Amino acid sequence: MDYGISIQERNKNVYYLVRWSPLARADRWTINAKVPSVGGVYEIYWMDDYRHLRLLRVGDTHYGGLRTELRRLTDPELSAGEQTRQILENNEIWFRYAPVDSPLVMSDVVWFFRQTYFPENPGVSHSGRYKNIFLKETEPDKLIWVK
């Protein structure tokens, strides 16, 4: 299966199809071996005591690519905040990604996810190119996560 994001435009609407990679446990060897050094969108999760995945971060990366960004964001020694460092040190960390080379597509997709997951404060804006943004996901895993 190819991972990535496809686009279909109609009138002033856009329809994105996000094909996620399989979930993988984050460690430097897995990331270095499996994740490409291209731009894309990612999600990072942590496993709680009840074996539920909890979303830690959703974002995109342009320069340096998915491999570099996932490696940096899942390493406790490189973590910016104390709370994130504690999560990274004390829990299993998982990730998935969808490569895409367009910064405008990335901004629309990340905005859609953040608007859905955190409607009170998505923290990012979309590209402004479309009146409506629609998104469908496919994934090899049956992912159900807890906020």
TAZISUL-V835210 format. One record per run of one state. SS is the DSSP state (H for helix, E for strand, C for the rest). FROM is the first residue (numbers start at 1). LEN is the number of residues. If there is no record, write none. Layout:
<<SS;FROM;LEN> <SS;FROM;LEN>>
//
This chain:
<<C;1;3> <E;4;7> <C;11;2> <E;13;7> <C;20;4> <E;24;2> <C;26;2> <H;28;7> <C;35;5> <E;40;8> <C;48;5> <E;53;9> <C;62;3> <H;65;9> <C;74;2> <H;76;3> <C;79;3> <H;82;9> <C;91;2> <E;93;7> <C;100;3> <H;103;15> <C;118;14> <E;132;7> <C;139;6> <E;145;2> <C;147;1>>
//
